[in-house]
């Protein structure tokens, strides 16, 4: 009875918040968590196909979206926290939102994107079929501490999991192999590894891959970029597969490999439905998303640590880009410590002399100082995101694209402002 009362209260709160045009992705879950501490474990029992947890520093949202798309393509009803709110309260709010008013979840399987620090808590409540671990990098040191602490958190979660899928090329994750019996690994061919440096390799002049004792179970062998898509060659123990994707960037090709490795772990190998689903998947919101505002093309790509920042510059900094708007916040979901900005490699920006640079967000002046240290000229420093976005759009030369690189909370606000300009519902 208490479960029913809690679900009804939380669902009413979701309705009220949305009437006031709020996201309702966390507060309803927080209220439900306080009223019924183990509501998550009681609700998730309805999902007979079990739970897949996706965690790691970078790539969680995109990998979870790919998995959701593949499983839906196969005809399964997939429950997911698609908003990207990946703390306990966000996941619980998503479950309540998708449940009936009686608290029933009418789904076959669940794919949950989970913050690394919350993975032990969610795993204890859901007893997942597998946990897919993408990578571990120095991210939000005020929350996680060093990398070995992040790995330890994930290790605690594996005590509740039936299986593990992990990145064989991310060497700190190797210790996780001993926590569970059923494991599947993914990785890339040696020639691709140098495009995906680990945290320790970010500033290395030459990246050398230490060969694993055995190749990964699922590997990205090659990719060939085409004008509007990329062809990937993926190898499993069952053979080689050619895939097409609309996603951009080597980091996203690795996310695809991780999603396919999870499918292999669950089902044995790939099928045509998985290949078709990958081809149909568009970028997750704010993760390389393309839009148009007042005739100006806009590319929105989330940043939150040096590795992700570097990958986005490498992937999206093309000749079409006429300006870059950096939006740096330091709220809890972003990480309070922004010293990581000094580990980012900005040397490639100096090569484009006509590039216009703009800084915004709570820590706009920190970003401007970082650019100034590289002797890069900043057009405008404007902490207010709306004004900075308007100014950057007005300054874009004709036929040029604006690349926006925001931290997490800045991405949400920027996306909302863009969609408001487009008169599109978020």
DRENDO-1510 file (C-alpha; in Angstrom, 1 decimal, always signed):
<recs>
REC; n; res; u; v; w
REC; 1; UNK; +0.0; +0.0; +0.0 .
REC; 2; UNK; +2.9; +2.4; +0.8 .
REC; 3; UNK; +4.4; +1.7; -2.6 .
REC; 4; UNK; +1.1; +2.8; -4.3 .
REC; 5; UNK; +0.8; +5.9; -2.2 .
REC; 6; UNK; +4.5; +6.9; -2.9 .
REC; 7; UNK; +4.1; +6.3; -6.7 .
REC; 8; UNK; +0.9; +8.4; -6.8 .
REC; 9; UNK; +2.5; +11.3; -4.9 .
REC; 10; UNK; +5.6; +11.2; -7.1 .
REC; 11; UNK; +3.5; +11.1; -10.3 .
REC; 12; UNK; +1.4; +14.0; -9.2 .
REC; 13; UNK; +4.5; +15.9; -8.5 .
REC; 14; UNK; +5.8; +15.1; -12.1 .
REC; 15; UNK; +2.5; +16.5; -13.5 .
REC; 16; UNK; +2.7; +19.7; -11.5 .
REC; 17; UNK; +6.3; +20.3; -12.4 .
REC; 18; UNK; +5.7; +19.9; -16.1 .
REC; 19; UNK; +2.7; +22.3; -15.9 .
REC; 20; UNK; +5.3; +24.8; -14.8 .
REC; 21; UNK; +7.6; +23.7; -17.6 .
REC; 22; UNK; +10.2; +22.0; -15.4 .
REC; 23; UNK; +12.0; +18.9; -16.3 .
REC; 24; UNK; +10.8; +16.7; -13.4 .
REC; 25; UNK; +13.9; +14.5; -13.7 .
REC; 26; UNK; +15.1; +14.5; -10.1 .
REC; 27; UNK; +12.8; +16.0; -7.5 .
REC; 28; UNK; +10.0; +13.4; -7.8 .
REC; 29; UNK; +12.6; +10.7; -7.4 .
REC; 30; UNK; +14.1; +12.4; -4.3 .
REC; 31; UNK; +10.7; +12.7; -2.7 .
REC; 32; UNK; +9.9; +9.0; -3.5 .
REC; 33; UNK; +13.2; +7.9; -2.2 .
REC; 34; UNK; +12.6; +9.6; +1.2 .
REC; 35; UNK; +9.1; +8.2; +1.4 .
REC; 36; UNK; +10.0; +4.7; +0.4 .
REC; 37; UNK; +13.8; +3.9; +0.6 .
REC; 38; UNK; +13.6; +0.6; -1.3 .
REC; 39; UNK; +11.0; +1.6; -3.9 .
REC; 40; UNK; +13.4; +1.0; -6.8 .
REC; 41; UNK; +14.0; -2.6; -5.9 .
REC; 42; UNK; +10.3; -3.3; -5.6 .
REC; 43; UNK; +9.4; -1.6; -8.9 .
REC; 44; UNK; +12.2; -3.2; -11.0 .
REC; 45; UNK; +11.0; -6.7; -10.1 .
REC; 46; UNK; +8.3; -6.2; -12.8 .
REC; 47; UNK; +10.9; -6.1; -15.5 .
REC; 48; UNK; +11.4; -9.8; -16.2 .
REC; 49; UNK; +14.3; -9.4; -18.6 .
REC; 50; UNK; +16.4; -7.8; -15.9 .
REC; 51; UNK; +18.6; -4.7; -15.9 .
REC; 52; UNK; +21.6; -3.6; -17.9 .
REC; 53; UNK; +23.7; -0.9; -16.2 .
REC; 54; UNK; +25.9; +1.3; -18.3 .
REC; 55; UNK; +28.6; +3.3; -16.4 .
REC; 56; UNK; +32.0; +4.9; -16.9 .
REC; 57; UNK; +33.4; +8.4; -17.2 .
REC; 58; UNK; +32.6; +9.1; -20.9 .
REC; 59; UNK; +30.0; +7.8; -23.3 .
REC; 60; UNK; +27.3; +6.5; -21.0 .
REC; 61; UNK; +24.3; +8.4; -22.6 .
REC; 62; UNK; +25.3; +7.5; -26.1 .
REC; 63; UNK; +26.0; +3.8; -25.3 .
REC; 64; UNK; +22.8; +3.4; -23.4 .
REC; 65; UNK; +20.8; +5.0; -26.3 .
REC; 66; UNK; +22.4; +2.6; -28.7 .
REC; 67; UNK; +21.5; -0.4; -26.6 .
REC; 68; UNK; +17.9; +0.9; -26.2 .
REC; 69; UNK; +17.6; +1.3; -29.9 .
REC; 70; UNK; +19.0; -2.2; -30.7 .
REC; 71; UNK; +16.7; -3.9; -28.2 .
REC; 72; UNK; +13.7; -2.0; -29.4 .
REC; 73; UNK; +14.5; -2.9; -32.9 .
REC; 74; UNK; +14.4; -6.6; -31.8 .
REC; 75; UNK; +10.8; -6.0; -30.6 .
REC; 76; UNK; +11.5; -5.6; -26.8 .
REC; 77; UNK; +9.9; -3.0; -24.6 .
REC; 78; UNK; +12.8; -1.2; -23.1 .
REC; 79; UNK; +12.7; +0.8; -19.9 .
REC; 80; UNK; +15.4; +3.6; -19.7 .
REC; 81; UNK; +16.3; +6.8; -17.9 .
REC; 82; UNK; +16.6; +8.5; -21.3 .
REC; 83; UNK; +16.8; +12.0; -19.8 .
REC; 84; UNK; +20.4; +11.3; -18.7 .
REC; 85; UNK; +19.6; +12.0; -15.1 .
REC; 86; UNK; +21.8; +9.1; -13.7 .
REC; 87; UNK; +21.8; +9.5; -9.9 .
REC; 88; UNK; +19.4; +7.4; -7.8 .
REC; 89; UNK; +16.8; +10.1; -7.7 .
REC; 90; UNK; +16.9; +10.6; -11.4 .
REC; 91; UNK; +16.6; +6.9; -12.2 .
REC; 92; UNK; +13.7; +6.5; -9.7 .
REC; 93; UNK; +11.9; +9.5; -11.2 .
REC; 94; UNK; +12.2; +8.0; -14.6 .
REC; 95; UNK; +10.8; +4.6; -13.5 .
REC; 96; UNK; +7.9; +6.3; -11.8 .
REC; 97; UNK; +7.2; +8.4; -14.8 .
REC; 98; UNK; +7.1; +5.3; -17.0 .
REC; 99; UNK; +5.0; +3.2; -14.5 .
REC; 100; UNK; +1.3; +3.0; -14.3 .
REC; 101; UNK; -0.5; +4.8; -11.4 .
REC; 102; UNK; -0.4; +1.6; -9.5 .
REC; 103; UNK; +3.4; +1.5; -9.9 .
REC; 104; UNK; +3.5; -1.3; -12.5 .
REC; 105; UNK; +6.3; -1.3; -15.1 .
REC; 106; UNK; +5.1; -3.0; -18.3 .
REC; 107; UNK; +8.6; -3.5; -19.9 .
REC; 108; UNK; +10.7; -6.5; -21.0 .
REC; 109; UNK; +14.2; -5.2; -20.1 .
REC; 110; UNK; +15.8; -2.1; -18.5 .
REC; 111; UNK; +18.8; -0.2; -19.7 .
REC; 112; UNK; +20.0; +2.2; -17.1 .
REC; 113; UNK; +22.7; +4.8; -17.5 .
REC; 114; UNK; +24.3; +5.2; -14.0 .
REC; 115; UNK; +26.8; +7.6; -12.5 .
REC; 116; UNK; +29.9; +5.8; -11.4 .
REC; 117; UNK; +29.5; +6.8; -7.7 .
REC; 118; UNK; +25.9; +5.6; -7.7 .
REC; 119; UNK; +26.6; +2.3; -9.4 .
REC; 120; UNK; +26.9; +0.3; -6.2 .
REC; 121; UNK; +23.6; +1.7; -4.8 .
REC; 122; UNK; +21.7; +1.0; -8.1 .
REC; 123; UNK; +23.3; -2.5; -8.5 .
REC; 124; UNK; +22.3; -3.4; -4.9 .
REC; 125; UNK; +18.7; -2.5; -5.6 .
REC; 126; UNK; +18.4; -4.1; -9.1 .
REC; 127; UNK; +20.8; -7.1; -9.3 .
REC; 128; UNK; +21.7; -6.4; -12.9 .
REC; 129; UNK; +22.3; -9.0; -15.6 .
REC; 130; UNK; +25.4; -7.2; -16.5 .
REC; 131; UNK; +27.3; -3.9; -15.9 .
REC; 132; UNK; +28.9; -2.4; -19.0 .
REC; 133; UNK; +32.0; -0.3; -18.0 .
REC; 134; UNK; +33.2; +2.1; -20.7 .
REC; 135; UNK; +36.3; +3.7; -19.2 .
REC; 136; UNK; +37.6; +5.5; -16.1 .
REC; 137; UNK; +39.3; +8.9; -16.3 .
REC; 138; UNK; +40.0; +11.8; -14.0 .
REC; 139; UNK; +36.6; +13.5; -13.7 .
REC; 140; UNK; +35.1; +15.6; -10.9 .
REC; 141; UNK; +37.9; +15.0; -8.5 .
REC; 142; UNK; +35.8; +16.6; -5.7 .
REC; 143; UNK; +33.4; +13.7; -6.1 .
REC; 144; UNK; +35.4; +10.7; -7.1 .
REC; 145; UNK; +38.9; +11.3; -6.1 .
REC; 146; UNK; +41.5; +9.4; -8.2 .
REC; 147; UNK; +40.9; +6.7; -10.8 .
REC; 148; UNK; +41.6; +3.8; -8.5 .
REC; 149; UNK; +38.8; +5.0; -6.2 .
REC; 150; UNK; +36.4; +5.1; -9.2 .
REC; 151; UNK; +37.3; +1.5; -10.1 .
REC; 152; UNK; +36.8; +0.5; -6.5 .
REC; 153; UNK; +33.3; +1.9; -6.6 .
REC; 154; UNK; +32.5; -0.1; -9.7 .
REC; 155; UNK; +34.0; -3.2; -8.1 .
REC; 156; UNK; +31.6; -3.0; -5.2 .
REC; 157; UNK; +28.7; -2.9; -7.7 .
REC; 158; UNK; +29.9; -6.1; -9.4 .
REC; 159; UNK; +29.1; -8.0; -6.2 .
REC; 160; UNK; +25.5; -7.8; -7.2 .
REC; 161; UNK; +25.9; -8.4; -11.0 .
REC; 162; UNK; +25.7; -11.6; -13.0 .
REC; 163; UNK; +28.1; -10.4; -15.6 .
REC; 164; UNK; +30.5; -7.7; -16.8 .
REC; 165; UNK; +31.3; -6.1; -20.1 .
REC; 166; UNK; +34.4; -3.9; -20.0 .
REC; 167; UNK; +37.0; -2.0; -22.2 .
REC; 168; UNK; +40.0; -4.2; -22.4 .
REC; 169; UNK; +42.1; -1.3; -23.6 .
REC; 170; UNK; +41.4; +0.7; -20.5 .
REC; 171; UNK; +44.0; -0.9; -18.3 .
REC; 172; UNK; +42.7; +0.2; -14.8 .
REC; 173; UNK; +39.6; -1.8; -15.6 .
REC; 174; UNK; +41.5; -5.0; -15.8 .
REC; 175; UNK; +41.2; -5.7; -12.1 .
REC; 176; UNK; +37.4; -6.0; -12.5 .
REC; 177; UNK; +37.8; -9.2; -14.4 .
REC; 178; UNK; +38.2; -11.2; -11.2 .
REC; 179; UNK; +34.9; -9.9; -9.6 .
REC; 180; UNK; +32.5; -12.0; -11.8 .
REC; 181; UNK; +32.7; -15.2; -13.8 .
REC; 182; UNK; +30.9; -14.2; -17.0 .
REC; 183; UNK; +32.8; -11.4; -18.8 .
REC; 184; UNK; +32.9; -10.0; -22.3 .
REC; 185; UNK; +35.5; -7.5; -23.4 .
REC; 186; UNK; +35.6; -4.9; -26.1 .
REC; 187; UNK; +38.4; -2.8; -27.6 .
REC; 188; UNK; +39.9; -1.4; -30.8 .
REC; 189; UNK; +42.6; -2.5; -33.3 .
REC; 190; UNK; +46.1; -1.2; -32.4 .
REC; 191; UNK; +46.1; +1.5; -35.1 .
REC; 192; UNK; +43.0; +3.1; -33.7 .
REC; 193; UNK; +44.2; +3.0; -30.0 .
REC; 194; UNK; +46.4; +6.1; -30.5 .
REC; 195; UNK; +43.3; +8.1; -31.4 .
REC; 196; UNK; +41.7; +7.2; -28.0 .
REC; 197; UNK; +44.4; +8.1; -25.4 .
REC; 198; UNK; +43.8; +7.0; -21.8 .
REC; 199; UNK; +44.0; +9.5; -19.0 .
REC; 200; UNK; +47.7; +8.9; -18.5 .
REC; 201; UNK; +48.4; +9.3; -22.3 .
REC; 202; UNK; +46.7; +12.7; -22.8 .
REC; 203; UNK; +49.9; +14.6; -23.1 .
REC; 204; UNK; +52.1; +11.8; -24.4 .
REC; 205; UNK; +54.0; +12.6; -27.7 .
REC; 206; UNK; +53.7; +9.0; -28.7 .
REC; 207; UNK; +51.1; +6.6; -27.6 .
REC; 208; UNK; +52.1; +2.9; -27.3 .
REC; 209; UNK; +49.5; +0.3; -26.7 .
REC; 210; UNK; +50.5; -2.5; -24.3 .
REC; 211; UNK; +49.2; -5.7; -26.0 .
REC; 212; UNK; +46.6; -7.6; -24.0 .
REC; 213; UNK; +47.2; -11.3; -23.4 .
REC; 214; UNK; +44.2; -12.0; -25.8 .
REC; 215; UNK; +42.3; -9.8; -28.2 .
REC; 216; UNK; +39.0; -8.3; -27.1 .
REC; 217; UNK; +35.9; -10.4; -27.7 .
REC; 218; UNK; +34.4; -7.5; -29.8 .
REC; 219; UNK; +36.8; -5.2; -31.6 .
REC; 220; UNK; +36.6; -2.1; -33.8 .
REC; 221; UNK; +38.9; -3.0; -36.6 .
REC; 222; UNK; +38.5; +0.0; -38.9 .
REC; 223; UNK; +36.4; +3.0; -39.8 .
REC; 224; UNK; +36.0; +4.9; -43.0 .
REC; 225; UNK; +34.5; +8.4; -42.9 .
REC; 226; UNK; +32.0; +9.4; -45.6 .
REC; 227; UNK; +30.3; +12.8; -46.2 .
REC; 228; UNK; +27.3; +12.1; -43.9 .
REC; 229; UNK; +28.1; +8.8; -42.3 .
REC; 230; UNK; +30.9; +6.4; -41.4 .
REC; 231; UNK; +31.4; +2.8; -42.2 .
REC; 232; UNK; +32.7; +0.6; -39.3 .
REC; 233; UNK; +34.2; -2.8; -39.4 .
REC; 234; UNK; +33.4; -4.8; -36.2 .
REC; 235; UNK; +34.8; -8.2; -35.4 .
REC; 236; UNK; +33.3; -10.7; -32.9 .
REC; 237; UNK; +34.1; -14.3; -32.4 .
REC; 238; UNK; +31.4; -15.1; -34.9 .
REC; 239; UNK; +32.9; -13.1; -37.7 .
REC; 240; UNK; +33.3; -9.6; -39.2 .
REC; 241; UNK; +30.4; -7.1; -39.6 .
REC; 242; UNK; +30.2; -3.9; -41.7 .
REC; 243; UNK; +28.0; -1.2; -40.2 .
REC; 244; UNK; +27.0; +2.3; -41.1 .
REC; 245; UNK; +26.6; +5.1; -38.4 .
REC; 246; UNK; +25.5; +8.7; -38.4 .
REC; 247; UNK; +27.5; +9.3; -35.2 .
REC; 248; UNK; +30.7; +11.3; -35.5 .
REC; 249; UNK; +34.0; +10.9; -33.7 .
REC; 250; UNK; +36.2; +7.9; -32.8 .
REC; 251; UNK; +34.9; +8.0; -29.2 .
REC; 252; UNK; +31.4; +7.3; -30.6 .
REC; 253; UNK; +32.7; +4.4; -32.7 .
REC; 254; UNK; +34.0; +2.9; -29.4 .
REC; 255; UNK; +30.6; +3.5; -27.8 .
REC; 256; UNK; +29.0; +1.6; -30.6 .
REC; 257; UNK; +31.5; -1.3; -30.0 .
REC; 258; UNK; +30.6; -1.3; -26.3 .
REC; 259; UNK; +26.9; -1.5; -27.1 .
REC; 260; UNK; +27.5; -4.4; -29.5 .
REC; 261; UNK; +29.7; -6.1; -27.0 .
REC; 262; UNK; +26.9; -5.9; -24.4 .
REC; 263; UNK; +24.5; -7.5; -26.9 .
REC; 264; UNK; +27.0; -10.3; -27.6 .
REC; 265; UNK; +27.3; -10.8; -23.9 .
REC; 266; UNK; +23.5; -11.2; -23.5 .
REC; 267; UNK; +22.6; -13.0; -26.8 .
REC; 268; UNK; +25.8; -14.7; -28.1 .
REC; 269; UNK; +26.4; -12.7; -31.3 .
REC; 270; UNK; +25.0; -9.9; -33.5 .
REC; 271; UNK; +22.2; -10.0; -36.0 .
REC; 272; UNK; +20.8; -7.8; -38.8 .
REC; 273; UNK; +18.5; -6.0; -36.4 .
REC; 274; UNK; +21.5; -4.7; -34.4 .
REC; 275; UNK; +23.2; -3.5; -37.5 .
REC; 276; UNK; +20.1; -1.7; -38.7 .
REC; 277; UNK; +19.5; -0.1; -35.2 .
REC; 278; UNK; +23.1; +1.3; -35.2 .
REC; 279; UNK; +22.5; +2.8; -38.6 .
REC; 280; UNK; +19.3; +4.5; -37.5 .
REC; 281; UNK; +20.7; +6.0; -34.2 .
REC; 282; UNK; +21.2; +9.7; -34.1 .
REC; 283; UNK; +23.4; +11.5; -31.6 .
REC; 284; UNK; +22.1; +11.7; -28.0 .
REC; 285; UNK; +20.9; +15.1; -26.9 .
REC; 286; UNK; +23.8; +17.5; -26.4 .
REC; 287; UNK; +26.4; +14.9; -27.5 .
REC; 288; UNK; +27.3; +16.0; -31.0 .
REC; 289; UNK; +23.8; +17.1; -31.7 .
REC; 290; UNK; +23.3; +19.3; -34.8 .
REC; 291; UNK; +20.7; +22.1; -34.9 .
REC; 292; UNK; +20.0; +25.3; -36.8 .
REC; 293; UNK; +19.2; +28.7; -35.2 .
REC; 294; UNK; +18.2; +31.6; -37.4 .
REC; 295; UNK; +20.0; +30.1; -40.4 .
REC; 296; UNK; +23.2; +29.4; -38.5 .
REC; 297; UNK; +24.2; +25.7; -38.1 .
REC; 298; UNK; +25.0; +24.9; -34.5 .
REC; 299; UNK; +26.9; +21.8; -33.2 .
REC; 300; UNK; +26.4; +21.1; -29.5 .
REC; 301; UNK; +28.9; +18.7; -27.8 .
REC; 302; UNK; +29.1; +18.1; -24.1 .
REC; 303; UNK; +32.5; +18.4; -22.3 .
REC; 304; UNK; +33.2; +17.5; -18.7 .
REC; 305; UNK; +36.9; +16.3; -18.5 .
REC; 306; UNK; +40.1; +16.7; -20.5 .
REC; 307; UNK; +39.7; +13.5; -22.5 .
REC; 308; UNK; +36.2; +14.3; -23.7 .
REC; 309; UNK; +37.1; +17.9; -24.4 .
REC; 310; UNK; +40.1; +16.8; -26.5 .
REC; 311; UNK; +38.0; +14.2; -28.4 .
REC; 312; UNK; +35.3; +16.8; -29.2 .
REC; 313; UNK; +37.8; +19.3; -30.6 .
REC; 314; UNK; +39.4; +16.5; -32.6 .
REC; 315; UNK; +36.0; +15.3; -33.9 .
REC; 316; UNK; +34.0; +18.5; -34.5 .
REC; 317; UNK; +36.6; +21.2; -35.2 .
REC; 318; UNK; +36.4; +21.3; -39.0 .
REC; 319; UNK; +36.8; +24.0; -41.6 .
REC; 320; UNK; +33.1; +24.7; -41.4 .
REC; 321; UNK; +33.5; +26.0; -37.9 .
REC; 322; UNK; +33.6; +29.8; -37.7 .
REC; 323; UNK; +33.4; +30.1; -33.9 .
REC; 324; UNK; +33.5; +28.2; -30.6 .
REC; 325; UNK; +31.4; +29.1; -27.6 .
REC; 326; UNK; +32.8; +27.5; -24.4 .
REC; 327; UNK; +30.2; +27.4; -21.6 .
REC; 328; UNK; +31.7; +26.3; -18.2 .
REC; 329; UNK; +29.6; +25.8; -15.1 .
REC; 330; UNK; +30.7; +24.5; -11.7 .
REC; 331; UNK; +27.5; +23.2; -10.3 .
REC; 332; UNK; +27.3; +19.8; -8.5 .
REC; 333; UNK; +26.5; +17.9; -11.7 .
REC; 334; UNK; +29.4; +19.6; -13.6 .
REC; 335; UNK; +32.0; +19.1; -10.8 .
REC; 336; UNK; +33.0; +22.0; -8.6 .
REC; 337; UNK; +36.7; +21.7; -9.5 .
REC; 338; UNK; +37.4; +23.2; -12.9 .
REC; 339; UNK; +41.2; +22.8; -12.7 .
REC; 340; UNK; +40.8; +20.1; -15.3 .
REC; 341; UNK; +40.6; +22.9; -17.9 .
REC; 342; UNK; +44.4; +23.2; -17.7 .
REC; 343; UNK; +44.9; +19.6; -18.8 .
REC; 344; UNK; +43.0; +20.2; -22.1 .
REC; 345; UNK; +45.1; +20.4; -25.3 .
REC; 346; UNK; +44.1; +23.6; -27.1 .
REC; 347; UNK; +47.0; +23.7; -29.5 .
REC; 348; UNK; +44.8; +22.9; -32.6 .
REC; 349; UNK; +42.7; +26.0; -32.0 .
REC; 350; UNK; +45.8; +28.2; -32.6 .
REC; 351; UNK; +46.1; +26.8; -36.2 .
REC; 352; UNK; +42.8; +28.4; -37.2 .
REC; 353; UNK; +43.5; +32.1; -37.2 .
REC; 354; UNK; +40.1; +33.3; -38.2 .
REC; 355; UNK; +38.3; +31.3; -35.5 .
REC; 356; UNK; +36.1; +33.4; -33.1 .
REC; 357; UNK; +36.2; +32.3; -29.5 .
REC; 358; UNK; +33.5; +33.1; -26.8 .
REC; 359; UNK; +33.3; +32.2; -23.1 .
REC; 360; UNK; +30.2; +31.9; -21.0 .
REC; 361; UNK; +28.8; +30.2; -17.9 .
REC; 362; UNK; +29.6; +30.5; -14.2 .
REC; 363; UNK; +33.3; +30.0; -14.8 .
REC; 364; UNK; +33.5; +32.0; -18.0 .
REC; 365; UNK; +36.6; +33.9; -16.9 .
REC; 366; UNK; +38.4; +30.7; -15.9 .
REC; 367; UNK; +38.0; +29.5; -19.5 .
REC; 368; UNK; +39.0; +32.9; -20.9 .
REC; 369; UNK; +42.2; +32.8; -18.8 .
REC; 370; UNK; +42.9; +29.3; -20.0 .
REC; 371; UNK; +42.6; +30.4; -23.6 .
REC; 372; UNK; +44.7; +33.6; -22.9 .
REC; 373; UNK; +47.4; +31.3; -21.5 .
REC; 374; UNK; +47.6; +29.7; -25.0 .
REC; 375; UNK; +47.8; +33.2; -26.5 .
REC; 376; UNK; +44.3; +32.8; -28.1 .
REC; 377; UNK; +42.2; +35.9; -28.4 .
REC; 378; UNK; +38.7; +35.8; -26.9 .
REC; 379; UNK; +36.0; +37.9; -28.6 .
REC; 380; UNK; +33.6; +38.1; -25.7 .
REC; 381; UNK; +33.4; +36.9; -22.1 .
REC; 382; UNK; +29.7; +36.9; -21.0 .
REC; 383; UNK; +28.7; +34.7; -18.0 .
REC; 384; UNK; +25.0; +34.9; -18.9 .
REC; 385; UNK; +24.4; +32.1; -21.4 .
REC; 386; UNK; +21.5; +33.6; -23.2 .
REC; 387; UNK; +23.4; +36.8; -24.1 .
REC; 388; UNK; +26.6; +34.9; -25.0 .
REC; 389; UNK; +24.6; +32.6; -27.3 .
REC; 390; UNK; +22.9; +35.5; -29.0 .
REC; 391; UNK; +26.2; +37.4; -29.5 .
REC; 392; UNK; +28.0; +34.3; -30.8 .
REC; 393; UNK; +25.2; +33.6; -33.3 .
REC; 394; UNK; +25.2; +37.2; -34.6 .
REC; 395; UNK; +29.0; +37.1; -35.0 .
REC; 396; UNK; +29.1; +34.0; -37.1 .
REC; 397; UNK; +30.2; +34.6; -40.7 .
REC; 398; UNK; +27.9; +33.4; -43.5 .
REC; 399; UNK; +28.1; +29.6; -44.2 .
REC; 400; UNK; +30.0; +29.0; -41.0 .
REC; 401; UNK; +29.0; +26.8; -38.1 .
REC; 402; UNK; +29.0; +27.6; -34.4 .
REC; 403; UNK; +30.5; +24.9; -32.2 .
REC; 404; UNK; +29.2; +25.0; -28.6 .
REC; 405; UNK; +31.2; +23.1; -25.9 .
REC; 406; UNK; +29.3; +23.2; -22.6 .
REC; 407; UNK; +29.5; +21.4; -19.3 .
REC; 408; UNK; +26.5; +19.3; -18.3 .
REC; 409; UNK; +24.2; +21.9; -16.6 .
REC; 410; UNK; +25.3; +24.5; -19.2 .
REC; 411; UNK; +24.4; +22.0; -22.0 .
REC; 412; UNK; +20.9; +21.6; -20.6 .
REC; 413; UNK; +20.3; +25.4; -20.4 .
REC; 414; UNK; +21.8; +26.0; -23.8 .
REC; 415; UNK; +19.7; +23.3; -25.4 .
REC; 416; UNK; +16.6; +24.8; -23.8 .
REC; 417; UNK; +17.4; +28.2; -25.1 .
REC; 418; UNK; +18.1; +26.9; -28.6 .
REC; 419; UNK; +14.8; +25.0; -28.7 .
REC; 420; UNK; +13.0; +28.0; -27.4 .
REC; 421; UNK; +14.4; +30.0; -30.4 .
REC; 422; UNK; +13.3; +27.3; -32.7 .
REC; 423; UNK; +9.9; +27.1; -30.9 .
REC; 424; UNK; +10.5; +23.4; -30.4 .
REC; 425; UNK; +9.4; +21.5; -27.3 .
REC; 426; UNK; +12.5; +20.3; -25.3 .
</recs>
